[in-house]
Amino acid sequence: MNVERLIAERMARSNRELNSRPVVRIATSGVTMGVALMILASAVVQGFQHEVKNLVVGFDSHVQISPSDPGARGLIWNPRMLDSLRDVKDVAHVALRHERAGMVETSEALQGVVIRGLDSTSRVSRIQSGLLRGRLPGDLSMSEVLIGAPLAQKLELDTASKLTIYVVVGPDDIRPRPMRVCGIYETGLLEFDLRHVWLPARLLQDVASRGAEGQIVVEADDAGVRAVGQSFGRDERGASWTGQWTNLPDGTLNMGRRAISLDDMPRHAKPMWVVGTGALADTVLLAWGEVGGWEATISKGTHHKVVDGYDVWASSLNDMDVIQERLFRCIPYHWQAARVDQKHPEMFSWLGMLDLNVDVIVGLMVLISIINMTSALLIIILERRSQIGLLKALGMSNSAVVRAFLWHAARILALGFTWGNVAGLGLTWLQYTWKLVPLDPAAYYVDAVPILVDAKSLMTMQLVAFGICVAAMVLPALWSTRIRPAMTLRMN
């Protein structure tokens, strides 16, 4: 153990008898309060950021995959692509994305909304946990809608209320659908709860008509019995689909592009009406029945094969950048993968600005700790002038004296940091466990001050703060070098 450390420990023990004891206590208390406030500020800001980000991700996944062309009418999904995305490392969940612009109309008001679709792949844990009344839309129901509490209050709606949903399919194509409110939810994000309504995904797909659908009408007139093929839906460019007859026997009389004569059609024949091309092709079969004669199968179309994209959830918010890069390697070139912070930059920019508050608080606390310790160290040096003079007279160098006082200041700072951690972590534990400080969810998105302690960042912050405080003590410690042994010994 070196001489400076022995002197510092001697100073610490003798503080109980010297007049510097109140000064040391005040300095220690100041450092303790500063460290406790640093811990509280960091835990509250990180907790708030974590809670709000999780709320946003409850509506939008970590990464959204969609067509690069903003004018594209969705993309064709298949189970193989779904499995490929799920196999990407650190991907927690993948769901189909259904989203359209729309409006909600009641007898009293009209409100623009974002219409989202729910299917078997959807992740609804956040909405389910925020369900206030009713239930989620059923898979088989085509007339149920789930709305947010702010929207329900604004439009004076409740469960079982009737309304009209207008789905915007194109610039000049808006399709109304009568609906009934099946449930009301509230997540705490006012902007999202006010704008988002949830419907069965199949309804959105059918209304958007982005696939192909074929039908065959068998009709009789004076010219005989004929089958007329009908085409519904639009292709990726928005043009109406056209159909064609296939598997026709030789010599079949065509009465037109869409109609064929059935008078001379062999009963074993099975003509097919095909609408669309590729993965969106829809085929309807015409066959002879012993009871009803010529009958056509009923097709549900291929609208369910078209979605607005894929929702991808990562194992952690911190993995979004890495997941985005990995997804780019397994999706087609004409698709894009956008992170949630790129979709909602205003929300995440605001959350990022909260880090500045922590930096300011930490800086102020470090400054206050330095001022307290500087005052305390100068008083200690003044009270020990005779001791310093005697040590110098015995041959102790100025640098050794400075190191001794730095060691003494470091001991006081360490004591303050220790008690600060006890106080700060204790207060964070109380708030985390008992929610002692409530908040207004309408203003802050959460009902109580959130707490999240990141041990690694907290330790790094305190080590940096401790190092700065100790380094700042060099200047007041240098004042001890101005003490002359002859003057102090003569005065004593």
Secondary structure, 3 states (H helix, E strand, C coil): CCHHHHHHHHHHHHCCCCCCHHHHHHHHHHHHHHHHHHHHHHHHHHHHHHHHHHHHHHHCCCEEEEECCCCCCCEECCHHHHHHHHCCCCEEEEEEECEEEEEEECCCCEEEEEEEEECCCCCCHHHHHCEEEECCCCCCCCCEEEEEHHHHHHHCCCCCCEEEEEEEEECCEEEEEEEEEEEEECCCCHHHHHHEEEEEHHHHHHHHCCCEEEEEEEEEECCEEEEEEEEEEECCCCCECCEEEECCCCCCCECCCCEEECCCCCCCCCCEEEECCHHHCEEEEEEEECCCEEEECCCCCCHHHEECEEEEEECCHHHHHHHHHHHHCCCCCCEEEEEHHHHCHHHHHHHHHHHHHHHHHHHHHHHHHHHHHHHHHHHHHHHCHHHHHHHHHCCCCHHHHHHHHHHHHHHHHHHHHHHHHHHHHHHHHHHHHHCCCECCHHHHCCCECCCCCCHHHHHHHHHHHHHHHHHHCHHHHHHHHHCCHHHHHHHC
